[in-house]
Structures are given as structure tokens and as C-alpha cells.
């Protein structure tokens, strides 16, 4: 089973919690919104500690390091072959400063032409209720775990 790690950044605005989500980059996701957003996360390298992997992935996908303290939210099944260990951290992030790493893809398919795309093409702050339909399948329980750990009202 593949193991990923991620960090859910949150902030409080006027007494309410908001979470930072990233929109998947690349042509497949370009015109999609619901189910096309994610927390910053990625695969752990062999021998890498899960929190270290989560911090590395956050920096690779946003262009900014994240500081603790970190709240362990748990491990969540993403699909039949993948789980993600998630931590939360309170912090600020200006979505205009997003600088995601790039990936290469043959596009258009079977064209022989390789293009580079950002792993995340935009970022946004969302209330928990607005975040849930935007999240990729399997990530909604992460929002519930955050609210529970913060002692907030569940959705």
C-alpha cells in the first residue's frame, strides 16, 4: 500500500476556521472544480519520517515552508491502494504567492509533445463546508478530523 503524508493549513478569520486547499494542475483538471482540490500531500520517500515528508511536500507544492506546532489528524484511506497521514498547522498563506513544483506530461495525448505543468495551479482558503465538495475523493474526513481536534462544531 502506498503511503503519502500531508499538511492541512488552517486559519481563523472572524472566529471561523478556513482551510487552505490546492487545485490540481495540468490539463485534465483545468476545467474541473468539484473534486479537483486537495490538501498539500505526496508520497513518502523510503526511510523518510511521515511528518518530514508532509513538510517537504507542502514546500514543494506551495513554494513555502510550513512551521508547527503540528496537530496529528490521523491516517485516511484515499483509495484501495493509498493512505495519507495528515497533520494540521495554523498559519498564514497568501494564495497569490503559490509557487508549485512542475511535472511533465505528454500533451495532447499521443502527440509525442511533452509539456510541463504546475502540480498545483492555484490555491484558495475555504470554510469547511465549502471545502468538502471541492476535495478529491477520500479527503473530506480530514476536514472533520480538524474540526474535532479544534473543538469546533462538526459539519
N, C-alpha and C positions, 0 to 999 in steps of 0.2 A: 504494500500500500504506500502511495506517495505521501510525504509529509510536507506541508507548507506552514509558514508562520507569517503572521501579520499583526499590524498595529492599527487600532481604531482610534483616531484622534478625535477628541470632543472638546467643546467649549460651552460655556454658559452665556446666554445672551438674554438680558431682561428676565432672569430667573428660569429660563428654559434651556434644555440641553439641545445642542446641534452636533451633528457628526460630519466628518469630512469623508467624502466619497470621491473616487476617481472613475472617470468614464473610460472604458476600454478604447484604445486607439486602434487604428487600422481600418481598412475599407469595409470589412464585414460589419463593424459596429457603427459606422459613420452616421447612419440614419436611424439608429435604434436608441431608445431611451429606457423604457421599462426593461428591467433585467440586464441592462448593459453597464451598470455601475458596480464597483467593488471597493472593498477596503484595500489599502496598500498591502500586498502579500506576495509571497513567492516561495519557491522550493528551497528547502534547506540543503546546504552543501554537505557532503559526507563529513561526519565528525563535528559539524557546526552546532553550537547550542541553539535551541529554538528561539530564545529572545534575541540573541545576536543576529540570527537570520532575519527575524522580523525587523530589527532596526536597520539592517543592511538593505532589505527590500524597500522599506519606507524611503530611505535616502535615494535609492536608485530610481524609484518611481515618482518621487516628488521633487528631487533636487535639493532636499533639505534634511538635515539630521533631526532626529526627534529625541527629546530628553525625557527622563522619568520624573517623578516616580511612575512605575508601571503597575497596572492592575491586571492580574491574570483573569481572563474571562472564561477560559476553558478551551477544549478541543471540539471542533464542529466538523461533521461529515459534509463534504461538498458534493460528492457523488460516490458511486460504488467503489472507486479506487483511490480516493483522495480525501485527506483530512487536513484541517488547518487549525493550528494552535494560535490563539489570539490574545493580545494584551491591549489594554486601553491606556491612553495618556491624555491628560488635559493640556491643551496648548493652543497657540495661535498659528494660523497659516493663511497668507494672502494668496487666494486662488490664482491671481494674475502672475504670481511668481513660479508657477508649476514648470518644472524642467525635467521631464521624464526621459529615461533611457530609451534607446531605439531598438527595434527589431527589424530583420529583413524578411521579405516575403516576395514570392513570385506573384506579380500583379500586372495586368489581369492574369487569371489562371491560364496555364498552358501557353503563355505568351513568350516565355523564355526571358522576360524582363524582370529583374529584381529591383525592388524599391524598398526604401526604409520608411518606417512609420514609428511614431512615439508609442510606447507601451500604454501610456495614458494621455489622451488628447485634451482633457480638461478636468478640472476639479470643482467641487461645489460643497457648500455647507447646507445640510438638510435637517429639518426636525425629524425625530424618529419616525413619525407617521408618514412623512413624505419619503423617507429613505427606503422603507421596506419594499414598496413596489419597484423601486429603481434597482435594487440589489440583484446580483446574479443569484441563481437558484442555490439554495442551501445557506445563504448568508443572513437571512432575516433573523434567525435565532441569536445571532451575535448582538444585534441591537437590543433584544430582550435581556440578554445577559448583562449588558452595560447598564441598562436602566435598573435592573435588580441590584447590581453591585453599588450603584449610586444612591439607592433608596428612593428612586423615582417611581412614579405611577406607571404601571405597565400599559402597553398599547392595547 
